[in-house]
Amino acid sequence: MRVKSCIRAVGTVALTSLLLAGCAGTDEPENPGTPPRVRVITTQQYLNTVGNVFGSSVSMDMKFPPLRRTDGLLANGAALAGVTAGKIETFQRAASSIAAQVVAPERRNYLIPCTPADEKKADPECAKQFFAQTGRLLHRRKLSEEELGKYVTSASQAADQLKDFYAGVELTLESMLISPEVLFIVESSDEKPDKNGTRKLDAYSLASRLSFFLWDAGPDDMVLTAAEKGELDSERGLRKVVDAMLASPRLEDGMRAFFDDMLGFDDFDALSKDPTVYPFFTGATAADAREQTMRTIVDHLIHKQEDYRELFTTRETFMSPALAPLYQIPASRGWTEYTFPEDSPRQGLLTQVSFVALRAHPGRSSPTLRGKALRERLLCQVVPPPPPNVDFGKLENPDAHYKTQRERVAVHLEDPACAGCHKITDPMGLALESFDGAGRFRTEENGAVIDTSGELDGVHFTDVVGLGKALHDNPALPSCLVDRLYSYGSGGAAKPSDRPLLKYYTAEFQKSGYKLPEILRTITLSDAFRHVTEVKKVTSNEWHGPTEEIVIDEQLPTTTTVDASSSSHIQTVALTNSHDKN
Amino acid sequence: MSKLTRRTVLRGVVGGAAVNVALPLLNCMLNTNGTAFADGKPLPVRFGTWGWGLGMTQSIFVPKKFGADFDLPEEITALAPIKQHINLITNTQAFRDNYQNLCHYTGWVIARTGAAPKDTKDIPGETIDVTIANQIGGGTRFKSLTATATGDVRNTYSYENSNTPNAPEWSPLQFYTRLFGPDFPDPNAKTFTPDPRIMVRRSVLSGVMDQTKSLMQTVPADDRARLDQYFTGLRHLEQQFQQRLEKPEPIEACVRPGEIKVDPAMGQEAEAIRVRHEMMTQLMVMALACDQTRVFNMAYTNANSSTIKPGYEKPHHTTTHEEPVDNKLGYQPTASWFTRRAMESWAYFVDAFTKVKEGNGTLLDNVFIMATTDHGYARVHSLDHIPIFTAGRAGGQVRTGLHIDGKGTTGCRVGYTALRLMGVDKPSWGVNSNNTSQEIGEILVSRLS
């Protein structure tokens, strides 16, 4: 109950804050929160964080290996993903590239807050200033004196060795950028669990949870300062920070990342159309189709703060020169706002190229792929995979002369093994037959007029505009967004026991008029979002340390010419605690 | 256990001293059989995998004759130039036991892990290349290398566990840069100038390892295992730094390939995949010749292959299911067209290893490659009559040029054979019905006498 959070709040804030926080009258159900997560940072989170710390001119052109989609989201895979040697190598190369850019002569003057007394020598004071400031942002918390001391010592030793202050900073920064504290987002609590085994996330963990959720980046100075001052512990303080985060332009980064994930737009990376069937559909078309949908979402949900459900009926969007021919409209220069005419079949996200072309075959449309994507991506339903040992050959019987997809997929319904699933994908997919496999509008297929009538969960319609309206009114549409947002923000799939909580969020979403910033506020201010369950930690008896360790002799003398045949081996490999890796 | 003793260690690297380099590896340095160095150190034996999607058409793929003089039916005529270098084991099975037949998943997962997956997120154990890399991959610059010709970073057959895929190299340009870019330790370089910055890097890395150890003590057990994996990766990175401080031994066969400056066209057309596969193959083969790794994986396509034949509206996977059987031909012509392209690329892959001279023979003499797919007849998702290829002679341990009847036994026998050849000491491999302690004896030289 919300009363619970009020009682918690009494301990930390004054009564006036409590009243301002508006605890009374809400009915968040009891929920123990999620397990504390240990998430691996994603490529985009790393890039956004680096951009926020060092500016957007510092960049990298490599991608970390992708996460495995779990319960509808790639983000859910971050709390499970392991890190291979190959992935660490990628992290290291990224770190090396970024560190070199930071200390480059053209950037060092503004990215390093001081100038060394002598560039050829160590300058611990200057290094300390840099690492205290940068380390706090990269570690997402203030470094302890001991931690800071280690970085400074490392930078000084490297500077002495290489006779270059900036090289010392560079190589130490490189190591910081591959620190597990930077690459893993570790959540913890400094509270003892209550009788339900629930604990409040500590302020830094909450700061990171908020920031990666809303901004897809680590917390900035404002959020960290709030955490350090204990502001995140109070309802009022937290609300102030959340409001500021929702008002920040970084919210766009965060919501772009979320919707790209929810809509499965990673599939764009492998999208390919048959050039002989759709010669006009190029890589640029695909990239712009993805961007068009992102711009529509950001404008509709963040700039205009409109009803989420209207994303599926809106005629407003953005157009680029690469997309204009597909939409059969005149091209303009660059990206421009565009509103389709009232009688246009282009209404809502389902009718954008990003949906109808991505969910199609290389050379033709696919009612089944479209229906499946609608069910799985937008309504959070699971369509079972096709059964094995089914003869699909009837779908293209050369004697049948099926002209339209409707006739072809009707065969699915003749076979009971197929019919079960196809009944839940094809009827709404067929309404999208107004668009070919590349997303162009059409009214005929092989000379036959396309019948675009269909049905979604008992609501019948005659065309794609009707489908958009049916989707708009489908209760699963907003509840699916809520489910995905909570999973995404809290770092893992929701459990069946979270149902009352999700129902509460959905009701709040409805009350707000289905406005995205409002549901983000509801989730981030909820008790459940701020609490974690107790997990068994490793006790000292169970603690074995890492599996293997290489001991390398550090005593290498200075320059010499080497005769390879006579060099002695000075490395030894020691197994301190072997596991059978096989 | 990893050993770092193969390479010699420089005494004194700070300051970047130029270093004299010995002559490249010449045949005179080898023993009389050309199978080992003159000092008795054997040429390394490597292990690799190759994967293609969607099986084959039995009537036009499976040779009628068994043994050494087997025929090449029309779907595999492309294998003629490499026939003497490969073995084809047909009629193997993947046993799903009590689990569902997960279309385009169960088959390859069993071939690579020895166990049936319970759902499409499950990888029920590390894949065979990981097991072998733990055995033989510890001393080289890369423990293993994985690539795909599809251009899609999600397409891999190599997993440490369900949540830890070994992501493939998908861009020839990036693969080139990783292998032969500025960090490449050219073993035949005229001079060797160690980079003092590498020594600093190695030194600061110890701080990162300390942080990892500390962090491991604060997290739950499952996450500790992930951090342990991270720590192992840091160790490998440390080893890479160390190796870059050492003058590598010359290798005659190692020639840095011409620089790749741009990626080929992306896309899923069969031709684009062929081109990408050839570029990836050339890089992979040279990485092996330069002893940068001893374990490698190449995915020609993923199991659920979405390769396109221009002018045909459906991709490969959909074609196998929806294309009718041509009554005259007796098979699905377009589906077979895709399999033929796969076989051409498999032939290219194997042949590329024969182009590198090593000792008295070629690189192919010192590798063992296992090529697997996901189904027998993909049209009906069959898990029987699955073909598996091997290529190479594993340092003289393997006979090639044979067609072998698997007699409906588990295809994991090929994996078990590979494990034994690579020195992994296991009494058996596989789970439940896929468990086997029976090698493919016909291909083992040791069984001849």
Interface residues (C-beta under 8 A of the other chain):
Chain A: P35 P36 V38 M62 K63 P65 P66 R68 T70 G77 L80 A81 G82 V83 T84 A85 G86 K87 I88 E89 Q92 R93 K150 Y151 S154 Q157 A158 Q161 L162 A167 G168 L171 T172 E174 S175 I178 S179 P180 E181 L183 F184 V186 S188 D266 D269 A270 S272 D274 P275 T276 V277 G283 H361 P362 G363 R364 P385 P386 P388 N389 V390 D391 F392 G393 L395 E396 N397 P398 G437 V535 K536 K537 V538 E542 W543 G545 P546 T547 E548 E549 I550 I552 E554 L556 P557 T558 T559 T560 T561 V562 D563 A564 S565 S567 S568 H569 I570 Q571 V573 L575 S578 K581 N582
Chain B: M1 S2 K3 L4 T5 T8 V9 L10 R11 G12 V13 V14 G15 A17 A18 V19 N20 V21 A22 Q100 N101 L102 C103 T120 K121 T131 N134 Q135 F142 K143 S144 T146 T150 G151 D152 V153 R154 E160 N161 S162 N163 T164 P165 N166 A167 Q174 R178 F192 P196 R197 M199 V200 R201 R202 S203 V204 L205 G207 V208 M209 Q211 T212 K213 L215 M216 Q217 T218 V219 P220 A221 D223 R224 R226 L227 D228 Q229 Y230 F231 T232 G233 L234 R235 H236 L237 E238 Q239 Q240 Q242 L245 K247 E249 M266 G267 Q268 E269 S306 I308 P310 G311 Y312 E313 K314 P315 T318 H321 E322 E323 P324 V325 R379 V380 H381 S382 V424 K426
